[in-house]
Amino acid sequence: MCPTLPLESSLAVRQEVVLGVDTHRDQNTAAVVAIDGRLCGSGEFPTTTQGYADLLAWASALGEVERAGVECTGSYGASVSRLLQSQGIEVLEVNQPDKRARRSRGKTDAVDAEAAARAVLSGRASAIAKTGDGPVEALRVLKMMRDSAVHARTKAVNQLKATMVTADPALREALSGLGAKALVRRCSTLAEPTQDGISQRATVYVLRGLSQRILALTAEANQAEAHMNELLQQHAPDLIARTGIGPDSAAALLIVAGDNHDRIRTEASFAALCGVSPVEASSGNTQRRRLNRGGDRRANAALYRIVLSRLRWDTRTQAYMTRRLAEGRTRREIVRCLKRYVAREVFALIAGSTLPVVSTTQPRAA
């Protein structure tokens, strides 16, 4: 009888490897690097369901994939990031490769994928990627739809006003004195003229078409906002209950945090993501801080709107403004301080909200 080998020696020990993915619209390029820095292999995979599955199977065959660096996790890399996270792999957001290294090594997709893996291996890439399968992701796409409708409506309103300038005087007089909403409703029901010239008939046609477009875009924006408000009432009621925080501002701030908001460990990190943390600009005997122009500018604008609302309606904020003005601060400096305080308040609400935390380290599938 042959001797039975010990279990430890009968099973091959799988080495840990790091996966790097350079993402594009139609195909992803992946590279696997061992923890000792050795390149194990690279390959190209289509951005299809089967292609993502083949990418994961190929990488897993080269070793134990525990971490992955993915470029553009919020756009082209969103699908592959979700797949990797669902398998318990920690996905890190990777920025573009260093320009000096790119000049020395050249530029190919395989080189970029390898650089993504090495960024994770060296610790240069440390930002945990957002997940995209929770209520915050739903808020993101709804807000995108609402913002698009609002921007298109603003453009149509400006075109309507510009068309009114060259309209027939009789038509302008018939529409004068109407408010913005009444004007749009009135133009949407204009009858086709039969006696006027071709240019005036075209003007009436354009006014009617633009006003109907404005009404449709308004309904679209209102419907998207209603869906957003419903999600916020269900998952973050304490956030929108605070003074000055409406559905649009709340959604912008939640989108920065993401569904896996536990990846942001401190309120200082959240403030940096929103661009309201001062940046050190000291040198020698000069100790100073400058304005942070980084971070998510939509979240920064949301904090600004909240501060303006509170300066108008909240007595505590008004008292703070009065006190700081008496100390010699400018209004702009005070608003920046208030934005930082609001970011701290919002982070505490998000961290303690009823939003389900979508973990980025889910158990590995058997």
N, C-alpha and C positions, 0 to 999 in steps of 0.2 A: 504494500500500500504506500502510495506516495505521501510524503509528509505534507501537512496543511501549513501553508505560509501564514505568518501573523497578518492580521487585518491591516496593520499600518503599512506593511510592505507590499501587500497585494493590490493596494489602490494607489494610483499615481497622484501625487500631490499637485494640484492645479496652481499655477503661479498667478499672482494678481497682476492685472493689466489695466491700463487706462485707455479709454476710447476717446478719440477726437473726431468731430464731425464738422465739415465745411458744407454749409447748407446752400442750396439754390432752388429755383422754382421747379425744375424738371428732374434733377438728380442731386443726390448727396454723395460726397466723397468722405470716406471714413478711413481712419488710421488707428492702429493699435500699438501702444508703446508699453513695454514691460517696465516694472518699477525700477529696474537697474538702468533705464534709459535706452534700451535696445529696441529698435523698430521691428515689430513683429510682422507687419504687413499693412497694405492699404488696398482699397477697392472702391468702386463706384456702384451706386444702387439707385434705382428709380424712386421717385417720390410717390409710390403707390403703397397700398396695404401690404402686398406681397413683398415689395421692395424694402419696406421698414422691417418686416419679419425676417427677410434674408439678411439684412444688415446686423440685426441682433444675433441671429444664429451664427453668422460668420465670426463676429467678435467674440461670442461666447466659446466658440471652438478653439480660439487662440489662448484663452485663459479665463480667469475669474474676473469679470467686469464689475467693479464696485463703484467706480466713478467715471464720469464722462464730461468732456468739455464740448459744448455745442454753441456755435455762432448763431446769432439772430433767433433766440428762443421765443421771441414775441412775434415772429413773422414766418419766414421759411422754415425755421427750426422748431416750430410749435408742435407739429405732429410727432416728430421723432422724439422730442423731449417728453411728451406725454407717454409714449410707449416705453421709454427707458425708465421713467419714474414709476410707471405701473408695475415694473419688474423689480422695484426696490433699488434701482441704481440712482445714486446721487448725481444730479445734473447741475453743472456749474455754467454760468454765462461766461462766454469767452469773447473778449473784444478782438478787434483786428490785430494781426501780428505786428510786432515791432517793425517800424520802417527801416531801421538800420539792418536788422536781420533779413528783412525782405530784399534789401539792396544787395546783400552779400550772397544770399541763397537763391534769389530769383522768385518768381511767382507762378505757382501752379496750385490747383485744388488739392492735390496730394500733399504738397508742402504746407498749405494752410491747415489741413486736417491734422497733420503731424504736429504743427505748432500749437494747435488747440489742445491736443493731448499733453504736450510738454508743459503748457501753461498750467494745467491742472496738477501735473506731477511736481512742478517747482513751487506751487503755491501762489503763483502770480494771479491765477484765476480763483477767486474765493467767493464770488457772489452766487448764492443759490438761485437757480432759475425759478421763475414763477410757474405754478401749475396752471392749467387751463381748462379745468373741468368742474368748476364750482360756481356759486352765485356771483362772485366778483367777475368772472369771465362773462357771465350773462349780462351783468351791468355794463361791461366794457363794449360789447357789441351793440347793446341798446343805446348807449351814449353816443357811439359812433354814428348810428343811424339818426339819432335826434340832432346831433351837431351838423350832420350833412344836410338835413332838412332845413334847419335854421339858417345855415349859410346860403343855401339855394333860395330860400324865401327872401332873405335880405337883398340878394342880387335881383330877384324878380321885382321887389318893391321899388328899388332904385330905377330899374328899367321902366316900370309903370309911370313913375314921376317924370322921367325924362321924356317919355312919349307924350305925356300930358302937355308939355311945354309947346310942342309943335302942333297940337290938335286944333281943330276949328274953334274960333272964339265962342261960337254958340254952344259947342259941346263943353268947353272949359267953364263957361258961365253956369251951365246946368249942373256941373259937378263941383263947383266952388262951394266952400263953406262946410263940406262934409269932413268928418273925422277920418282917420286912416282906415279903421275897420268898415265904416259906412261907405267910404269911397270904393274899397275893394268889392264889397257886396253889390254896390250899384253898378260898377263896371262889369261885373260878372253876368249881369242881365241886360246889357245893352243890346238893343235891337239892330238888325242889319239895315243900314240906310239904303234908300233906293234912289234918292235924288242927287246926292253928293257925287263928287268926282272920285276917281279911282284911288287917289292918295288918302282921302278922308275915309273911304270904306276900309282901306287897309289899316288905318289908324284905329278905327272902331274894332276891327278884328283882333288887332294886337292887344288893345286894352282889355277886351273880353278874355282872350286867351291867357294873358299874364295874370289877371285877377283870379281866374279859375285855378291856375297853377298855384297861386299864393294860398288860396283856400285849401287846396289839396295838401300842400306842404305843411300848412298849419295843423291840419288834422293828423298828418303823419307824425309830426313832432309831438303833439299832445298825446297821441296814443303811445309812443315810445316812452315819454316821460311818465305816463300812468303805469306802464309795466315796471319802470325803474322804481317808482315810488312804492309799488306793491312789494317788490323784492326787498327794498330797504325797510319797509314796515315789518317784514317778516324776519329779516336777518340782522338788521342794525337799527332797531327802533330808538335806542338811546342816542345815537349819533344825530339823526335828523330831528330829534326833540330839542336839541340845543339851539340857542338863539343864533340866528344868522346862517345856519347850515341847512340849505335846501337840498333837494334831490340831486341836482346837477353837481353841486360842490361836494356833497357826500360821496357820490359815485367817483368823482375824480380822485379823491383822497383814498378811497378803498382800492381803486385800480392800482395806485402806486404800491400799496401794501401787498396786493395779490391775495389769492385764495389761501396760500400757505403763509399767512402773515406772521407765523411764529419764526420765520427766517430772519425777521428784523428783531434783534435782541434788545435794543435800547431805543429810547425816544430820541436820542441824539442821532442815531442812524436814520430814523424816520425823517427827522428834520433835514438831514443832509440829502435824502432822496427827494424832498420837496424843495430843496434849494433855499432854505431859510436859516441855515447854520453859517455863521461868519467864518471866513477863511483867514488863517494866519498869513500875515504879510510883513513879518518883522525882520529886521536886519540890523545887526550891531546893537547900538544903544536905542534904536527906534523900535518900539513895541506897538504894533497896530494890527487891526483886522480889517479886511476889506469885504465888500458885498460878494456873496456867493451867487455867481451867474450860472451855476450848473443845476443839476437836479431836473425833475419833471416840471416843465413850465406850466402845464395845465393845473397841476396840483398847487404850484406857487400862486397862480392866478385865483384858484379857488380859495386859498387862505386869505388873499387880498380882499376878495369879495366878502368873506366872512367878517374880516376886520372892519370894512366900511359899513356893513350892516350893523355891527355892534356899536360902532361910533355914533350911529344914528339912533339906535333903540335901546342899547344896554347902558344903564346908569353906571355900573362899575367900570366899564371901558371908558366912558366919558370922564369919570373922575380920574382914572389913570392918565388920560390925555392931558387933563388940566394940571395935574401934579407934575408931570414930566415937562410940560411947557414952562412951568414956573421954575424948574431946575435948569432951564436953558437949552433943552433938547429941541431939535427941529421936528416938525410934524412928520417928515419922511423917516427920521430915525425912530420915532415913536411907533410908527406903523410897522417898521421892520421888527421891532421888539415884540409888538403884539402878534405878528404873524408867527414868531417863534413860540410864544406862549400858547397860541391856538394849536400849533402842531403838537405840542406836548399834551394838550388836552385831548386832541383827536387820537393820538397814539394810545393813550390810556383807555379810551372808549373802544378802539378797535381791538386792543389786546383782551379786553373783557367783554367783547360783544358775543352775540349768539351765532356769529358766522362760523359754520363748520370749517375747521382747519383741515385742509387737504394736505396730508403728510407727503413730504418728498422722499421719505425713506420707508416706503411700504414694504411689508414682508415679501421676500423673493418667492416667485412661483416655484412649486416643486418640479 
